[in-house]
Amino acid sequence: MQRLYMVHCGFYDATVGDGLFEGHTNIFVCAEDFAGARARVKTHPDFKRLKMHIDGLLEVQTVEGHHIVVQEDKKLQGVTRIRSLKYGSRSPKLYENT
């Protein structure tokens, strides 16, 4: 059974502060277990491009009393969609990664 994981990734960007400071981002993946999530995130294009490392993993099971159900959709083969709302923005932006 696939579960939702949030992987907290760190990276150093040589174009910012001469690469001295560590940046962070979270990448969501679906996998059967923590080992699978670790392997899956390592295939993510941003993870490879920025030579990231994994600082931690969370399995998201429930949020405020709501179960998280992961359901495969064959039409979305390999697509990740996340809607984000930046502070001060009036409308959310859809982020899609294939």
Secondary structure, DSSP 8 states (H G I E B T S, - for coil): --EEEEEEEEEE-TTSGGG-SEEEEEEEEEESSHHHHHHHHTTSHHHHHTT-EEEEEEEE-EETTEE------GGGTT-EEEEE--TT-SS-EEEEE-
